Amino acid sequence: MTTACNGCRDGAGFDLPITMAFQPIADTNARSTFAYEALVRGVDGMGAGEVLAHVSDSNRYAFDQQCRTTAIEMAAGLDLAKSGTLLSINFLPNAVYEPRACIRMTLAAAMRTGFPVQQIMFEFTEVERLDSAHILNILRTYRSLGFKTAIDDFGAGYAGLGLLADFQPDFVKLDMELIRDVDKNRVKQVIVRNTLNMLDDLGIIPICEGIETVGEYEMLRDLGVNLMQGFLFARPGLGVLPTAEWPSDGNIISRVM
């Protein structure tokens, strides 16, 4: 494996202390937690947006590496690996210079904590246009190393049909703007239904995120969606693994208000 590249600085350079909040991705068929997404937070209570505001071209690599290792170390400390549940980690494609070099700290953290790489899912959103060949190289490398892959915010960013034509990730997360009020919007229903049919034909598992109402949940269930994420099930828990709850449990209203 390549051990170094010009962009690598071994995680140094991002000085803001961070921690992770975890939000469940619910398996609505099994009524269990399929995965936990690790969401960056500041240790002083700073939200994700404020933390990301400190990311620059000079420290982007260090920030990305610190997020990966922190997520793995915290998830391992919470015994997530023993449950067989996936850990979903967001990564910045423009922070990856050479995939096999830039993954070495992730692999070291997994080995050090005993967290199986097969239970790690990497998801990304293109927040700016990047070389598609570079993205494909990252995704194919991660798959070859045993990681799961996912496209986040599908339908909102630059990542879309062109990428799917060349690489089919394990999961695609439909953007929450497509999901918001889907039970009341026929156009969104048509878009979501046909997107789900396409993903099924390609052998890709869909995840719908941003579910906040029982109506959205019921419509998505009618459309055949199984994996869902959002405040309806649980808010992110700082340093803990929240238990997903269900619309029939009678405690939904207080959580989403």
C-alpha positions in Angstrom: 0.0 0.0 0.0 1.2 3.5 -0.7 2.3 5.1 2.5 2.5 8.8 1.7 1.4 11.5 -0.7 2.0 15.2 -1.0 -1.2 16.1 0.8 -0.8 13.9 3.8 0.1 15.4 7.2 -1.0 12.6 9.5 -4.0 14.5 10.8 -2.1 17.5 12.1 -3.3 21.0 11.3 -6.9 21.2 12.4 -6.7 22.6 15.8 -10.4 22.8 16.8 -11.3 20.0 19.2 -14.1 17.8 17.8 -16.4 15.1 18.9 -19.2 13.1 17.2 -23.0 12.8 17.5 -24.6 9.7 16.2 -27.9 9.4 14.5 -29.6 6.0 13.7 -30.6 4.9 10.2 -33.7 2.8 11.0 -34.6 -0.5 9.4 -38.3 -0.1 9.3 -39.0 -3.7 8.4 -37.0 -5.2 11.2 -37.7 -2.3 13.6 -34.1 -2.1 14.4 -31.1 0.2 13.8 -29.3 -0.6 10.5 -26.5 2.0 10.9 -25.4 5.0 12.8 -24.2 8.1 11.0 -21.3 10.0 12.7 -21.9 13.7 12.7 -19.2 16.2 13.6 -19.6 18.5 16.6 -17.4 20.8 18.6 -16.5 19.6 22.1 -17.9 22.9 23.4 -21.3 22.3 21.9 -20.5 23.9 18.5 -22.8 22.7 15.7 -21.6 21.1 12.5 -22.0 24.3 10.5 -19.8 26.2 12.9 -17.2 23.5 12.8 -17.2 23.3 9.0 -16.7 27.0 8.9 -13.2 26.5 10.3 -12.3 24.1 7.4 -10.0 25.7 4.8 -7.9 24.5 1.9 -4.9 24.3 4.2 -6.5 22.1 6.9 -9.1 20.2 4.9 -7.1 17.0 4.8 -6.4 17.1 8.6 -10.0 17.8 9.3 -11.2 14.8 7.2 -8.7 12.5 8.8 -9.6 13.7 12.3 -13.3 13.1 11.7 -12.7 9.5 10.4 -10.5 8.5 13.4 -12.7 10.2 16.0 -15.8 8.5 14.6 -14.2 5.0 14.6 -12.7 5.4 18.1 -15.9 6.7 19.6 -18.0 4.0 17.9 -15.7 1.3 19.1 -15.9 2.7 22.7 -19.7 2.5 22.5 -19.4 -1.2 21.4 -21.0 -0.6 18.1 -18.9 -3.2 16.4 -20.3 -6.0 18.6 -23.8 -5.4 17.3 -23.0 -5.8 13.7 -24.5 -2.3 13.0 -22.8 -0.2 10.3 -20.9 3.0 11.1 -21.5 5.7 8.4 -18.7 8.2 8.1 -18.9 11.3 5.8 -15.7 12.1 3.8 -14.6 15.1 1.7 -13.6 13.9 -1.8 -11.4 17.0 -2.3 -9.5 16.0 0.9 -8.4 12.7 -0.6 -5.3 13.1 -2.6 -4.3 9.5 -3.3 -6.9 7.0 -1.9 -4.6 4.2 -0.8 -2.3 6.7 1.0 -5.1 8.8 2.6 -6.9 5.7 3.9 -4.0 4.5 6.0 -5.0 6.4 9.2 -8.5 5.1 8.9 -7.2 1.5 8.6 -4.9 2.1 11.5 -7.8 3.4 13.7 -9.9 0.4 12.7 -7.1 -2.1 13.5 -6.2 -0.3 16.8 -9.8 -0.4 18.0 -10.8 -3.8 16.5 -13.6 -2.2 14.4 -14.2 -4.3 11.3 -13.8 -2.4 8.0 -16.8 -4.3 6.7 -19.0 -2.4 9.1 -17.8 1.0 7.9 -19.7 2.9 5.3 -18.2 5.9 3.6 -20.7 8.5 2.3 -19.9 11.6 0.4 -21.6 14.6 -1.1 -20.0 16.7 -3.9 -20.2 20.2 -2.6 -18.1 21.4 -5.6 -17.4 20.0 -9.0 -14.5 17.5 -8.9 -12.8 15.3 -11.4 -15.1 12.3 -11.9 -12.1 10.0 -12.5 -10.8 11.0 -9.1 -14.1 10.2 -7.4 -14.4 6.9 -9.1 -10.8 6.0 -8.0 -11.7 6.8 -4.4 -14.9 4.7 -4.4 -13.4 1.8 -6.2 -10.4 1.8 -3.9 -12.6 1.9 -0.8 -14.8 -1.0 -2.1 -11.6 -3.1 -2.8 -10.6 -2.6 0.8 -13.9 -3.9 2.1 -15.7 -0.6 3.0 -19.3 0.1 2.1 -19.9 3.1 -0.1 -22.8 5.6 -0.4 -23.7 8.7 -2.3 -25.3 11.3 0.1 -27.9 14.0 -0.8 -28.7 12.3 -4.1 -30.8 14.7 -6.2 -29.2 17.8 -4.8 -25.5 17.9 -5.5 -23.3 17.3 -8.5 -23.1 13.6 -7.9 -25.9 12.1 -9.9 -26.8 9.9 -12.9 -23.4 10.3 -14.6 -21.6 8.9 -11.6 -24.1 6.0 -11.3 -23.4 5.1 -14.9 -19.8 4.4 -14.0 -20.1 3.1 -10.4 -22.9 1.6 -8.4 -22.4 2.2 -4.7 -23.9 0.0 -2.1 -26.3 2.8 -1.0 -27.8 6.0 -2.2 -29.3 8.5 0.3 -32.1 10.5 -1.2 -31.8 14.2 -0.4 -34.1 15.4 2.3 -35.6 18.1 0.1 -37.1 15.4 -2.0 -38.5 13.8 1.1 -39.9 16.9 2.8 -43.8 16.8 2.5 -43.5 13.9 -0.1 -46.9 12.7 1.2 -48.5 16.0 0.1 -46.7 16.6 -3.2 -47.5 14.4 -6.2 -44.5 15.6 -8.2 -42.1 14.6 -5.5 -43.9 11.2 -5.3 -43.3 10.6 -9.0 -39.7 11.6 -8.7 -39.0 9.5 -5.7 -40.9 6.5 -7.1 -39.0 6.5 -10.3 -35.7 7.0 -8.5 -36.4 4.0 -6.3 -37.2 1.9 -9.4 -33.9 2.9 -11.0 -31.9 2.1 -7.9 -33.6 -1.3 -7.6 -32.7 -2.1 -11.2 -29.1 -1.1 -10.5 -29.0 -3.2 -7.3 -28.4 -0.2 -5.0 -30.1 0.1 -1.6 -31.9 3.4 -1.0 -31.9 5.3 2.2 -34.3 8.2 2.7 -33.1 10.9 5.1 -34.7 13.9 6.8 -38.0 12.1 7.7 -39.8 14.3 10.3 -43.5 13.4 10.0 -45.7 10.3 10.2 -47.1 11.2 6.8 -43.7 11.2 5.1 -42.9 7.9 6.8 -46.1 6.2 5.7 -45.8 7.5 2.1 -42.2 6.2 1.9 -43.3 2.8 3.3 -46.0 2.7 0.6 -43.3 3.4 -2.0 -41.3 0.4 -0.7 -38.6 2.3 1.3 -37.1 0.3 4.2 -34.1 2.3 5.5 -35.0 5.8 6.8 -33.2 8.5 8.9 -34.6 11.6 10.6 -35.9 13.3 13.7 -39.1 11.1 13.5 -36.9 8.2 14.7 -34.2 9.9 16.8 -32.3 13.1 17.0 -28.5 12.8 16.9 -27.0 11.9 20.3 -23.8 13.5 21.4 -21.4 10.7 22.3 -24.2 8.1 22.6 -26.1 5.7 20.3 -29.8 6.8 20.4 -32.4 4.0 20.1 -34.6 4.4 17.1 -38.3 4.8 18.0 -41.3 4.2 15.8 -44.5 6.1 14.9 -46.7 3.5 16.7 -44.8 4.0 20.0 -46.9 7.1 20.9 -43.9 9.4 21.7 -43.2 10.8 18.2 -44.8 14.2 18.6 -42.6 15.4 21.5 -39.5 14.4 19.7 -40.1 16.2 16.4 -41.5 19.4 17.8 
